[in-house]
Amino acid sequence: MSQFALIIWAYQITERATALALVAFFGFAPTVLFSPFAGALVDRWNRKLTMMLSDLATGLVTLVILYLYITGSLQIWHLYVTSAFAGFFQAFQWPAYSATISMLIPKKQYTRASGMMSLTVQASWHPFWQPPCSSQSASAAS
């Protein structure tokens, strides 16, 4: 949700669709590019540690953006760089998360868990929820 709010905020401060598209691109491209490799690596690594480090890196990105915003030095290129950094770590987060679910539940519950995971992913990215949540985030930042 914070990535979506940053995309909207980039448009609000620049009033250019190009800035919106570039923040979205730099956030999503590393995830697409590194996901095939990340999945193979996550299978060999400690999944819990991988998820913790991915969340920590994404949290650090948020803190960096907050610091730059508070000090008044946040520029649009900062959002490009931090979005790419967060997107890289998201490439590791999702495979670790999805593989961990199958380790935590009994085999007979796989179908149910898969359905619930799909529901939560779709609900979190559904266009109905994103604008109200991100507008609240952007309003809070203003």
N, C-alpha and C positions, 0 to 999 in steps of 0.2 A: 504494500500500500504506500509506503514512503517513496518508492521509485515512481509510482504513478503521480503522487502529489508533486514530486520534483519536476516531472514532465509538464504538468499543468502550470506550475510556478514559473518554469522557464518561459513558457508562452506569455504569462502575465507580465513578467518583467521586461521582455524583449518585444512583445507584440508581433512576433514573427513565427510563422509555422515551421520555418527551417530550424529554429532553436528547439522547438518541441520535438521535431522528427529526429534531430541529432542526439538529443539526450536519450530518447527512446532507443535509437540505433546503438549508441555506445553502451547502453545498459543490456541490450539483448544480444548483440553480436558476439561478445566473448562467451556467453552461455552456449550459444549455438556452436561456435567454433571449438570450444574445449570440452563439451559434454561427452563426445565419444571417448576421449582420452581419460576424462575424469571418471567415467563409469568403470573403466578397466582398473584404474588406480585405486578407486574406493573399494573395489573388491579385495584388494591386497592390504588395505590399511585398516586401522581401527576406526570403525564407523562413528562411534560416539565422539572420539577426538576430532574426526573430520567435521562433524556437524558443529561441534563447539567452536572450532577454529573458523569455520565459515561464518557462523553467527557473530563471532568476535570481530572478524574483518568487516563484515557489513555494519556492525554497530560502530566500529571506528570510523567508517565512512560517514555515518550519520553525525558523529561527534565533530569530525573535521568540517563538515558543511555547517553545522551549528556554530562552531568557532568562527569560521569565515564570515558567516552572516552577522553574528554579534559584533565582530570587529569592523564590520562595514567593508570588508575587502572581497566579498564573494562576487565572482565574475562568472559569466556563462561557461567559460572554458573549464572552470573548476567542476562544474556539473558533468561535463563530458568525461573528464578524467576519473572522477569519483564513481560515476555510473559504470564505466568500463571496469574499474577495480571491483566494484560490488558484483557486476555480472560475471566476472571471472570466478569469484568464490561461490556464486550461486550454481555454477556448473558442477561444483563438488557437493553442494548441499543436497540437491534433489536426489541424486543416485544413492547417497548415504542414507537419507531419510527413507526412501522407498525400500531399500534393501533391509533396513533395520526393522521395518514393520513386519516383514515376513519372518524375522527371527523371534519376534515378541509374541506372536499369536499362534495358536494351534493350527495345524494344517487344514482342518475341516472348516476353519473360519476365514480362509484366504479370500474366498469370493465375497463374503460380506465386508471384509476389511478393504478390499479393492474398490468395492462400490462406495464405501464411506469416504475413502481417499479421493475418489473421483468427484464425489459430491462436494467435498470441502474445497478442492482445487477450483472446480467450476463456480462454486458460490463466491469464492474470493476474487475471481477474475471476471465475474459476470458484469456486464455493462450497467446493470441496474444499481449495483452496490458501489462501483468505483467513483462516479461523480459526487455522490453525497459525502462519502468518506474523505475523498481527496479535497473537496472544497472546504470541509471542516478543518483539515490539516493545513491547507493554504491560508485559511482565515486566521487560524491560531498563530501562524508564522508572521502574519502581517502586523 
